Amino acid sequence: MKNKVRFFQSVNFKIALTFILILFIAIEIIGAYFIRGLERSMIENFKTNMNAQAETLAGTISTYLGNQDLEVADINTEIQRILDSSDSPDILEMRVVDSKGIIRATTDPTDRNAIGKKSIDSYIDEFTDKNFSAFDEVSGERVLINIRIVQGTGDSVEGALYMRSNLEQQYQDISNISFIFISATLVAIGISMVVSLLIARSITQPIGEMREQALRIARGDYSHKLEVKGKDELGQLAETFNQLAIQIEETQDAVESERNRLDSVLTHMTDGVIATDRRGKVIMINEMALSLLDVKQEAAIGQSILTLLELNEDFTLRNLLESTDEMLLERPSSYPQRGNLILRIDFSMIRRDSGFISGLVAVLHDVTEQEKTEQERRDFVSNVSHELRTPLTSMRSYIEALEEGAWQDSELAPQFLKVTLEETDRMIRMINDLLNLSKMDSGNAQLQLEFVNFNNLVNFILDRFDMMVTSQEKHYKIKREFTKRDLWVEVDTDRMIQVIDNIMNNAIKYSPDGGTVTVRLAETHNHILLSISDQGMGIPKKDLHKVFDRFYRVDKARARKQGGTGLGLAISREVVKAHHGSIWVESREHYGSTFYISLPYEPYEEEWWD
């Protein structure tokens, strides 16, 4: 929201006020010196003039006042004439007193009766030259009093001249001049105010336009250009603003482009990225990191990276800054069936050119599959070593016994040789299974596909197991539940027989004596579904997702006793996957298990074969 600046708070007013105050102070200082000097000069000139006039009159009067040849009345008349002729507006009163203190003449019409009488003014009786300022007792105004001695021949004192001048008028003239000066000052200030406002406006208007331009730039509007009104500093500043707007627009476009590119890269990265400030607070996190950590962006932003990665109990922010080693972090997956996620985290510091550490970047790599593969490889090597060591150890024991002379025993030697052959066959089967798995893993296993009647193929396999019932100590029953419709599918017959054989062998091995193995064959939408159910001991729920792993056995001791290699279900899974199908198991402990095989299927009408 735009805040309107009041006039008295504006730069316009401040410039005008400053200009007026400077002018006023200058005029006042000049006026003070001028008035003071004028006052001193006028008063001094006035006093000098009055003193000179009094001295001249005193000299003129001395020729009459000490004259013995004239009568007193004639002398008084001449002195009065001299005073009257010398009277002026500045002189309020002139009086002549002889040496005896008798008033001989006066210019005050109201005081003519005092002529011939003795004066009562003590400062006249002293008969000394002097001048001084005083206040009139009647009017209360300032007056200048001059007293001059009238001397006769031989420097004898014949009397004194008393002259009272209007000093107040001089001060009044000075006041009038001061009033004129003050009036002129006020007029000058008024004119200066108008001029200063116009000048200030000419300065502040471009500044206001620049402010508006700055606000537009802050809002992201770079289209407006300032009008350059002159070649002065403000004009240069306006040109600079226009160039600044162009440069900011170009820089903003470049930054926006780089940010969009960076956002696109971070969004589509297969690795998670987290950036923090220097206090370890998360300021940026991409979608992959949010997915890997199973958090919302609102919850992650502003949170400590130690808390986000659950490292606050074992690490401090300084440990992360100083450590350059990668770190493995295990977290629960948002999909429990997939197990825990294993994340590899690489930390890197964000440094400025000055070396100041301004933050931290953490890159999260999902290495769950790599770690799982590595663990499977280790388990595989361990299992193969164990599975081969057991028959080899057994064979070595029997061969050593034969070497030590057991071959001469007609009863033991055949038994020892039979066990050796059985263990050899077991190792050969295991090696063949491993070779088959290796070919399937590398994609080198070629399927010999052909269209077969799947109903007949399953029946063929089950018929063989029916014939085996009489040759085994364990008795069991095979129950068939097939669809009546012939299901023709494209499969590798030998491979599919191997898969069904593996599942049937497991069902029979783990079923109790006299149990029933139920085989169902049904048609679903675009698939055929084969299920094989036994009544055996079942598989614990925690082991269901592992039964198709290589060398995995729920009951290892029992499985090894029954001659299993632990590779049958793993091979079955790879064969079914090669046919673009799926295999899975459902089981309840102590109630038996059901294995399902689903294969893609497209119905064929019989007339298509005619």
C-alpha positions as CSV (number, residue, x, y, z in Angstrom):
1,M,0.0,0.0,0.0
2,K,1.3,3.4,-1.0
3,N,1.8,5.8,2.0
4,K,1.1,9.5,1.1
5,V,3.7,11.9,2.4
6,R,2.3,14.9,4.2
7,F,3.3,18.3,2.9
8,F,5.1,19.3,6.1
9,Q,7.0,16.0,6.0
10,S,8.0,16.3,2.3
11,V,11.4,17.1,1.0
12,N,9.7,19.9,-1.0
13,F,8.7,21.7,2.3
14,K,12.1,20.9,3.9
15,I,14.1,22.4,1.1
16,A,11.8,25.5,1.0
17,L,12.0,25.9,4.8
18,T,15.8,25.5,4.8
19,F,16.1,28.1,2.1
20,I,13.8,30.5,4.0
21,L,15.5,30.0,7.3
22,I,18.9,30.6,5.8
23,L,17.6,33.8,4.1
24,F,15.9,34.9,7.3
25,I,19.0,34.3,9.5
26,A,21.2,36.1,7.0
27,I,18.8,39.1,6.8
28,E,18.4,39.2,10.6
29,I,22.2,39.2,11.1
30,I,22.7,41.9,8.4
31,G,19.7,43.9,9.7
32,A,21.0,43.7,13.3
33,Y,24.4,45.1,12.3
34,F,22.8,47.6,10.0
35,I,20.2,48.9,12.5
36,R,22.7,49.0,15.3
37,G,25.2,50.9,13.1
38,L,22.5,53.2,11.8
39,E,21.3,53.9,15.4
40,R,24.9,54.7,16.6
41,S,25.6,56.8,13.5
42,M,22.4,58.9,13.7
43,I,22.6,59.5,17.5
44,E,26.3,60.4,17.3
45,N,25.6,62.8,14.3
46,F,22.7,64.3,16.1
47,K,24.7,64.9,19.2
48,T,27.6,66.3,17.2
49,N,25.3,68.7,15.3
50,M,23.6,69.9,18.5
51,N,26.9,70.4,20.2
52,A,28.2,72.4,17.3
53,Q,25.1,74.5,17.1
54,A,25.2,75.1,20.9
55,E,28.8,76.1,20.7
56,T,28.1,78.5,17.8
57,L,25.2,80.1,19.6
58,A,27.3,80.4,22.8
59,G,30.0,82.3,20.9
60,T,27.4,84.6,19.3
61,I,25.6,85.3,22.6
62,S,29.0,86.2,24.3
63,T,29.3,89.4,22.2
64,Y,26.1,90.7,23.8
65,L,25.9,89.1,27.2
66,G,29.2,90.8,28.4
67,N,28.7,94.1,26.6
68,Q,28.7,97.0,29.2
69,D,27.7,99.6,26.6
70,L,24.2,98.3,26.1
71,E,21.2,98.4,28.3
72,V,20.1,95.1,29.9
73,A,16.8,95.3,28.1
74,D,18.6,95.7,24.7
75,I,20.9,92.9,25.5
76,N,18.0,90.6,26.4
77,T,16.2,91.6,23.2
78,E,19.3,90.8,21.0
79,I,19.8,87.5,22.8
80,Q,16.2,86.6,22.4
81,R,16.4,87.5,18.7
82,I,19.4,85.2,18.2
83,L,17.7,82.3,20.0
84,D,14.5,82.8,17.9
85,S,16.4,82.9,14.7
86,S,18.4,79.7,15.6
87,D,15.4,77.7,16.6
88,S,14.7,74.5,14.7
89,P,12.2,71.5,14.9
90,D,14.9,69.4,16.6
91,I,15.3,72.0,19.4
92,L,12.7,71.9,22.1
93,E,14.0,74.8,24.2
94,M,16.9,77.2,24.4
95,R,17.6,79.4,27.5
96,V,20.3,81.8,28.3
97,V,21.4,82.5,32.0
98,D,23.8,85.1,33.1
99,S,26.6,84.6,35.7
100,K,24.2,85.5,38.5
101,G,21.8,82.8,37.5
102,I,19.2,85.2,36.0
103,I,17.3,84.0,33.0
104,R,18.0,86.5,30.2
105,A,16.1,84.8,27.2
106,T,14.2,81.6,26.4
107,T,12.5,80.0,23.3
108,D,9.7,78.4,25.4
109,P,6.6,80.7,24.9
110,T,5.1,79.3,28.1
111,D,8.1,80.2,30.1
112,R,8.6,83.9,29.1
113,N,7.5,85.1,32.5
114,A,10.7,83.5,33.9
115,I,12.9,86.1,32.1
116,G,14.6,88.3,34.7
117,K,14.1,85.7,37.4
118,K,16.7,83.5,38.9
119,S,17.0,80.0,37.4
120,I,16.3,77.0,39.7
121,D,18.2,74.4,37.6
122,S,21.2,73.2,39.6
123,Y,23.0,71.8,36.6
124,I,23.0,75.2,34.9
125,D,24.4,77.0,38.0
126,E,27.5,74.9,37.9
127,F,28.6,76.8,34.7
128,T,30.5,73.9,33.1
129,D,30.3,72.6,29.5
130,K,28.4,69.3,29.3
131,N,25.9,67.3,27.3
132,F,23.9,64.3,28.3
133,S,20.7,62.4,27.6
134,A,17.8,62.5,29.9
135,F,14.0,61.8,30.1
136,D,11.7,64.8,29.9
137,E,9.8,65.1,33.2
138,V,6.6,66.1,31.5
139,S,6.4,63.9,28.3
140,G,8.7,61.2,29.5
141,E,10.5,61.2,26.1
142,R,14.3,61.1,25.6
143,V,16.0,64.5,25.2
144,L,19.5,65.7,24.7
145,I,20.7,68.5,26.9
146,N,23.6,70.7,25.9
147,I,25.1,73.3,28.3
148,R,27.7,75.8,27.0
149,I,29.5,78.4,29.0
150,V,29.3,81.9,27.6
151,Q,32.7,83.6,28.1
152,G,33.5,87.2,28.0
153,T,36.8,89.0,27.5
154,G,39.6,87.6,29.5
155,D,38.0,84.2,29.7
156,S,35.5,85.5,32.3
157,V,32.3,83.5,32.6
158,E,29.4,85.7,31.6
159,G,26.7,83.1,31.7
160,A,25.5,79.8,30.1
161,L,23.4,78.5,27.2
162,Y,21.0,75.7,27.9
163,M,19.6,73.8,24.9
164,R,17.2,70.8,25.1
165,S,16.9,68.8,21.8
166,N,14.4,66.2,20.8
167,L,16.4,62.9,20.9
168,E,13.2,60.8,20.9
169,Q,12.6,61.8,17.3
170,Q,15.9,60.3,16.3
171,Y,15.0,57.0,17.9
172,Q,11.6,57.2,16.3
173,D,13.2,57.6,12.9
174,I,15.4,54.6,13.6
175,S,12.3,52.6,14.6
176,N,10.6,53.7,11.3
177,I,13.7,52.5,9.4
178,S,13.6,49.2,11.3
179,F,9.9,48.8,10.5
180,I,10.6,49.4,6.8
181,F,13.5,46.9,7.0
182,I,11.3,44.3,8.7
183,S,8.5,44.8,6.2
184,A,11.0,44.5,3.3
185,T,12.3,41.3,5.0
186,L,8.8,39.8,5.3
187,V,8.1,40.6,1.6
188,A,11.5,39.1,0.6
189,I,10.7,36.0,2.7
190,G,7.3,35.7,1.1
191,I,8.8,36.0,-2.4
192,S,11.6,33.7,-1.4
193,M,9.1,31.1,-0.2
194,V,7.3,31.1,-3.5
195,V,10.6,30.9,-5.4
196,S,12.0,28.2,-3.1
197,L,8.8,26.1,-3.4
198,L,9.1,26.3,-7.2
199,I,12.8,25.4,-7.1
200,A,12.2,22.7,-4.6
201,R,9.4,21.3,-6.7
202,S,11.7,21.3,-9.7
203,I,14.1,19.2,-7.7
204,T,11.6,16.9,-5.9
205,Q,9.3,16.2,-8.8
206,P,12.0,14.2,-10.6
207,I,12.9,12.5,-7.3
208,G,9.2,11.6,-6.9
209,E,9.1,10.2,-10.4
210,M,12.2,8.2,-9.6
211,R,10.5,6.9,-6.5
212,E,7.6,5.8,-8.6
213,Q,9.9,4.1,-11.0
214,A,11.7,2.3,-8.1
215,L,8.3,1.0,-6.8
216,R,7.4,-0.2,-10.3
217,I,10.8,-2.0,-10.6
218,A,10.2,-3.5,-7.2
219,R,6.8,-4.8,-8.5
220,G,8.5,-6.3,-11.5
221,D,7.3,-3.6,-14.1
222,Y,10.3,-2.6,-16.2
223,S,8.3,-1.2,-19.2
224,H,8.1,2.4,-18.0
225,K,10.9,4.9,-18.8
226,L,11.7,8.1,-16.9
227,E,11.6,11.3,-18.9
228,V,15.0,13.0,-18.9
229,K,14.3,16.8,-18.5
230,G,17.8,18.1,-18.4
231,K,21.5,17.5,-18.5
232,D,22.1,18.2,-14.8
233,E,22.7,15.6,-12.0
234,L,18.9,14.7,-11.8
235,G,18.8,14.1,-15.6
236,Q,21.9,11.9,-15.3
237,L,20.2,10.1,-12.4
238,A,17.1,9.6,-14.5
239,E,19.2,8.1,-17.3
240,T,20.9,5.8,-14.7
241,F,17.4,4.7,-13.5
242,N,16.4,3.8,-17.0
243,Q,19.6,1.8,-17.6
244,L,19.2,0.2,-14.2
245,A,15.6,-0.9,-15.1
246,I,17.0,-2.5,-18.3
247,Q,19.8,-4.3,-16.5
248,I,17.5,-5.5,-13.7
249,E,15.0,-6.8,-16.3
250,E,17.8,-8.7,-18.1
251,T,19.2,-10.0,-14.8
252,Q,15.8,-11.0,-13.6
253,D,15.1,-12.9,-16.8
254,A,18.5,-14.6,-16.6
255,V,17.9,-15.5,-12.9
256,E,14.4,-16.7,-13.6
257,S,15.6,-18.8,-16.4
258,E,18.4,-20.3,-14.3
259,R,15.9,-20.9,-11.4
260,N,13.5,-22.6,-13.7
261,R,16.3,-24.7,-15.1
262,L,17.5,-25.5,-11.6
263,D,13.9,-26.3,-10.5
264,S,13.4,-28.6,-13.5
265,V,16.7,-30.4,-12.8
266,L,15.9,-30.8,-9.1
267,T,12.4,-31.9,-9.8
268,H,13.4,-34.6,-12.3
269,M,16.5,-35.7,-10.4
270,T,16.5,-39.3,-9.3
271,D,18.4,-38.3,-6.2
272,G,17.0,-36.3,-3.3
273,V,18.5,-32.8,-2.6
274,I,18.2,-30.8,0.6
275,A,19.7,-27.4,1.1
276,T,20.0,-25.6,4.5
277,D,21.1,-22.2,5.8
278,R,24.1,-21.7,8.0
279,R,22.1,-22.7,11.1
280,G,21.1,-26.1,9.5
281,K,17.5,-25.1,8.8
282,V,16.1,-26.6,5.6
283,I,15.4,-23.9,3.0
284,M,15.0,-26.1,-0.1
285,I,14.0,-29.8,-0.7
286,N,13.1,-31.4,-4.0
287,E,10.3,-33.9,-4.7
288,M,12.5,-36.9,-4.7
289,A,13.8,-36.1,-1.2
290,L,10.3,-35.6,0.0
291,S,9.3,-39.0,-1.4
292,L,12.4,-40.7,0.1
293,L,11.9,-39.2,3.5
294,D,8.0,-39.5,3.3
295,V,7.4,-36.0,4.5
296,K,5.5,-33.0,3.4
297,Q,7.2,-29.9,2.1
298,E,5.4,-27.6,4.6
299,A,6.8,-29.8,7.5
300,A,10.3,-30.0,6.1
301,I,11.0,-26.3,5.3
302,G,12.4,-24.6,8.4
303,Q,13.1,-27.8,10.2
304,S,16.6,-28.7,11.3
305,I,18.3,-31.2,8.9
306,L,19.4,-33.2,11.9
307,T,15.8,-33.6,13.0
308,L,14.6,-34.3,9.4
309,L,17.2,-37.1,8.9
310,E,16.8,-38.3,12.6
311,L,20.5,-37.7,13.2
312,N,20.2,-35.3,16.2
313,E,21.0,-38.0,18.7
314,D,24.3,-39.1,17.1
315,F,25.5,-36.0,15.2
316,T,25.8,-32.2,15.5
317,L,25.7,-29.7,12.7
318,R,29.5,-29.2,13.1
319,N,30.0,-33.0,12.7
320,L,28.2,-32.8,9.4
321,L,30.2,-29.8,8.2
322,E,33.5,-31.3,9.1
323,S,32.7,-34.8,7.9
324,T,33.3,-35.5,4.2
325,D,32.4,-39.2,4.4
326,E,29.2,-40.6,3.0
327,M,26.6,-41.9,5.4
328,L,24.1,-44.7,5.2
329,L,20.7,-44.1,6.6
330,E,18.0,-46.7,7.0
331,R,14.4,-45.5,7.1
332,P,11.0,-47.1,7.0
333,S,9.5,-47.2,3.5
334,S,6.1,-45.8,2.8
335,Y,5.3,-49.2,1.3
336,P,5.9,-51.7,4.2
337,Q,6.0,-54.7,1.8
338,R,9.1,-53.3,0.3
339,G,11.0,-53.2,3.6
340,N,13.2,-50.4,4.8
341,L,14.8,-47.9,2.5
342,I,18.6,-47.6,2.6
343,L,19.8,-44.1,1.7
344,R,23.3,-43.0,1.0
345,I,23.8,-39.3,2.0
346,D,26.6,-37.1,0.8
347,F,27.1,-33.8,2.5
348,S,28.7,-30.7,0.9
349,M,29.3,-27.2,2.3
350,I,28.0,-24.0,0.6
351,R,30.9,-21.6,0.7
352,R,31.1,-18.0,-0.4
353,D,34.1,-16.5,-2.2
354,S,35.2,-15.1,1.2
355,G,35.3,-18.7,2.6
356,F,32.2,-18.0,4.9
357,I,30.1,-21.2,5.2
358,S,26.5,-20.1,4.4
359,G,24.8,-23.5,4.3
360,L,24.9,-27.2,3.7
361,V,23.7,-29.4,0.8
362,A,22.8,-33.1,1.3
363,V,22.3,-35.4,-1.7
364,L,20.2,-38.5,-1.0
365,H,20.7,-41.7,-3.1
366,D,18.3,-44.6,-2.8
367,V,20.7,-47.6,-2.6
368,T,18.2,-50.0,-1.3
369,E,18.4,-52.2,-4.4
370,Q,22.2,-52.0,-4.6
371,E,22.5,-52.9,-0.9
372,K,19.9,-55.6,-1.4
373,T,21.7,-57.0,-4.4
374,E,25.0,-56.8,-2.6
375,Q,23.5,-58.6,0.4
376,E,22.0,-61.2,-1.9
377,R,25.4,-61.7,-3.5
378,R,27.0,-62.2,-0.2
379,D,24.2,-64.6,0.9
380,F,24.5,-66.3,-2.4
381,V,28.2,-66.9,-2.1
382,S,27.8,-68.0,1.5
383,N,24.9,-70.4,0.6
384,V,26.7,-71.9,-2.4
385,S,29.8,-72.4,-0.3
386,H,27.8,-74.0,2.4
387,E,25.7,-76.2,0.1
388,L,28.8,-77.4,-1.8
389,R,30.9,-77.9,1.3
390,T,28.3,-80.2,2.9
391,P,28.3,-82.9,0.1
392,L,32.0,-82.5,-0.5
393,T,32.8,-83.1,3.1
394,S,30.5,-86.1,3.1
395,M,32.1,-87.5,0.0
396,R,35.6,-86.9,1.4
397,S,34.7,-88.8,4.5
398,Y,33.4,-91.8,2.5
399,I,36.3,-91.8,0.0
400,E,38.9,-91.6,2.9
401,A,37.1,-94.6,4.5
402,L,37.3,-96.5,1.2
403,E,41.0,-95.6,0.9
404,E,41.7,-96.8,4.3
405,G,40.4,-100.3,3.4
406,A,36.6,-100.1,3.5
407,W,36.6,-101.0,-0.3
408,Q,37.5,-104.5,0.8
409,D,34.3,-104.8,2.8
410,S,31.7,-106.3,0.5
411,E,28.8,-104.8,2.6
412,L,30.2,-101.2,3.3
413,A,31.9,-100.5,0.0
414,P,28.7,-100.5,-2.1
415,Q,26.9,-98.3,0.4
416,F,29.8,-95.8,0.5
417,L,29.9,-95.6,-3.3
418,K,26.1,-95.1,-3.4
419,V,26.2,-92.2,-1.0
420,T,29.1,-90.7,-2.9
421,L,27.2,-90.9,-6.2
422,E,24.1,-89.4,-4.6
423,E,26.1,-86.4,-3.3
424,T,27.7,-86.0,-6.7
425,D,24.3,-86.0,-8.4
426,R,23.1,-83.5,-5.8
427,M,26.1,-81.1,-6.6
428,I,25.5,-81.6,-10.3
429,R,21.8,-80.7,-9.9
430,M,22.8,-77.7,-7.9
431,I,25.4,-76.5,-10.4
432,N,22.9,-77.0,-13.3
433,D,20.3,-75.0,-11.4
434,L,22.8,-72.3,-10.8
435,L,23.8,-72.3,-14.5
436,N,20.1,-72.0,-15.4
437,L,19.6,-69.1,-13.1
438,S,22.7,-67.4,-14.4
439,K,21.5,-67.7,-18.0
440,M,18.1,-66.3,-16.9
441,D,19.7,-63.4,-15.0
442,S,21.8,-62.5,-18.0
443,G,18.9,-62.9,-20.5
444,N,20.7,-65.6,-22.4
445,A,18.1,-68.3,-21.7
446,Q,16.1,-69.0,-24.9
447,L,12.6,-70.2,-24.6
448,Q,11.4,-72.9,-27.0
449,L,7.8,-71.6,-27.3
450,E,5.0,-73.6,-28.8
451,F,1.2,-73.7,-28.5
452,V,0.1,-76.5,-26.2
453,N,-3.1,-77.5,-24.6
454,F,-2.4,-76.5,-21.0
455,N,-5.0,-78.8,-19.6
456,N,-3.3,-81.8,-21.1
457,L,0.1,-80.6,-20.1
458,V,-0.9,-80.3,-16.4
459,N,-2.7,-83.6,-16.6
460,F,0.4,-85.2,-18.0
461,I,2.5,-84.0,-15.1
462,L,0.0,-85.0,-12.5
463,D,-0.3,-88.5,-14.0
464,R,3.4,-89.0,-13.4
465,F,2.9,-88.1,-9.7
466,D,-0.1,-90.4,-9.5
467,M,2.2,-93.3,-10.7
468,M,4.8,-92.3,-8.1
469,V,2.4,-92.9,-5.2
470,T,3.0,-96.6,-5.1
471,S,6.8,-96.2,-5.2
472,Q,7.0,-93.9,-2.1
473,E,6.6,-94.6,1.6
474,K,4.3,-91.5,1.9
475,H,0.8,-91.8,0.6
476,Y,-1.0,-88.8,-0.8
477,K,-3.9,-88.0,-3.1
478,I,-4.0,-85.5,-6.0
479,K,-7.3,-83.8,-6.6
480,R,-8.0,-82.1,-9.9
481,E,-10.4,-79.1,-10.4
482,F,-10.0,-78.1,-14.1
483,T,-12.1,-75.9,-16.3
484,K,-13.9,-77.9,-19.0
485,R,-12.6,-75.5,-21.7
486,D,-9.4,-76.3,-23.5
487,L,-6.8,-73.6,-22.8
488,W,-4.2,-73.2,-25.5
489,V,-1.1,-71.2,-24.5
490,E,2.3,-70.5,-25.9
491,V,4.9,-71.9,-23.5
492,D,8.2,-73.6,-23.3
493,T,7.0,-77.1,-22.4
494,D,10.2,-78.3,-20.7
495,R,10.5,-75.2,-18.6
496,M,6.9,-75.2,-17.6
497,I,7.1,-78.9,-16.6
498,Q,10.1,-78.0,-14.5
499,V,8.1,-75.3,-12.7
500,I,5.1,-77.4,-12.0
501,D,7.4,-80.4,-10.9
502,N,9.1,-78.1,-8.4
503,I,5.9,-76.9,-6.9
504,M,4.3,-80.4,-6.8
505,N,7.5,-81.9,-5.3
506,N,7.4,-79.3,-2.5
507,A,3.6,-79.9,-1.9
508,I,4.2,-83.6,-1.6
509,K,7.3,-83.3,0.5
510,Y,5.7,-80.9,3.0
511,S,2.3,-82.6,3.1
512,P,1.5,-85.1,5.9
513,D,1.1,-88.8,5.1
514,G,-2.3,-89.3,3.5
515,G,-2.8,-85.7,2.6
516,T,-4.4,-84.3,-0.4
517,V,-2.8,-82.0,-3.0
518,T,-5.5,-80.0,-4.9
519,V,-4.6,-78.7,-8.3
520,R,-7.0,-76.1,-9.9
521,L,-6.9,-74.7,-13.4
522,A,-9.2,-71.8,-14.3
523,E,-9.6,-69.1,-16.9
524,T,-9.7,-65.5,-16.0
525,H,-9.8,-62.3,-18.1
526,N,-6.8,-62.6,-20.4
527,H,-5.1,-65.0,-18.0
528,I,-5.1,-68.6,-17.0
529,L,-4.6,-69.4,-13.3
530,L,-3.0,-72.6,-12.0
531,S,-3.0,-73.2,-8.2
532,I,-1.5,-76.0,-6.2
533,S,-2.6,-76.4,-2.6
534,D,-1.2,-78.7,0.0
535,Q,-2.1,-79.6,3.6
536,G,1.4,-79.2,5.0
537,M,2.8,-77.2,7.8
538,G,2.4,-73.9,6.0
539,I,4.7,-70.9,5.8
540,P,5.0,-68.3,8.6
541,K,3.7,-64.9,7.4
542,K,7.1,-63.2,8.0
543,D,8.7,-65.7,5.5
544,L,6.1,-65.4,2.7
545,H,8.0,-62.8,0.7
546,K,11.3,-64.7,0.9
547,V,10.3,-68.2,-0.3
548,F,11.3,-67.4,-3.9
549,D,14.8,-66.2,-2.8
550,R,17.7,-68.4,-3.7
551,F,18.7,-70.9,-1.1
552,Y,16.0,-69.8,1.2
553,R,14.3,-72.5,3.2
554,V,11.6,-72.0,5.9
555,D,12.8,-75.1,7.7
556,K,16.4,-75.5,6.6
557,A,17.2,-78.7,8.5
558,R,14.1,-80.5,7.2
559,A,14.6,-79.2,3.7
560,R,18.2,-80.3,3.5
561,K,17.3,-83.7,4.9
562,Q,14.8,-84.1,2.1
563,G,17.4,-83.2,-0.5
564,G,16.3,-79.8,-1.6
565,T,18.8,-77.3,-3.0
566,G,16.8,-74.1,-2.2
567,L,16.8,-73.1,-5.8
568,G,13.6,-74.7,-7.2
569,L,11.3,-71.8,-6.4
570,A,13.8,-69.3,-7.5
571,I,14.1,-71.0,-10.9
572,S,10.3,-71.3,-11.1
573,R,9.9,-67.6,-10.5
574,E,12.4,-66.7,-13.3
575,V,10.8,-69.1,-15.7
576,V,7.3,-67.7,-15.1
577,K,8.7,-64.1,-15.4
578,A,10.2,-65.1,-18.8
579,H,6.7,-66.2,-19.9
580,H,5.4,-62.7,-18.8
581,G,3.5,-64.3,-16.0
582,S,3.5,-64.1,-12.2
583,I,3.9,-66.6,-9.4
584,W,3.0,-66.1,-5.7
585,V,2.0,-68.0,-2.6
586,E,-0.7,-67.8,0.1
587,S,-0.3,-69.7,3.3
588,R,-1.5,-70.2,6.8
589,E,0.8,-71.8,9.3
590,H,-0.3,-75.3,10.2
591,Y,-3.0,-75.2,7.5
592,G,-1.0,-75.6,4.3
593,S,0.1,-73.4,1.4
594,T,-1.3,-72.5,-2.1
595,F,1.0,-71.6,-5.0
596,Y,-0.5,-69.6,-7.9
597,I,0.8,-69.4,-11.4
598,S,-0.8,-66.8,-13.7
599,L,0.1,-66.8,-17.5
600,P,-1.2,-64.5,-20.2
601,Y,-3.8,-66.1,-22.4
602,E,-5.8,-65.2,-25.5
603,P,-8.7,-67.5,-26.3
604,Y,-8.5,-69.4,-29.6
605,E,-11.5,-70.7,-31.5
606,E,-11.2,-74.2,-33.0
607,E,-12.1,-73.0,-36.5
608,W,-8.9,-70.9,-36.5
609,W,-7.0,-74.2,-36.8
610,D,-9.0,-75.6,-39.7
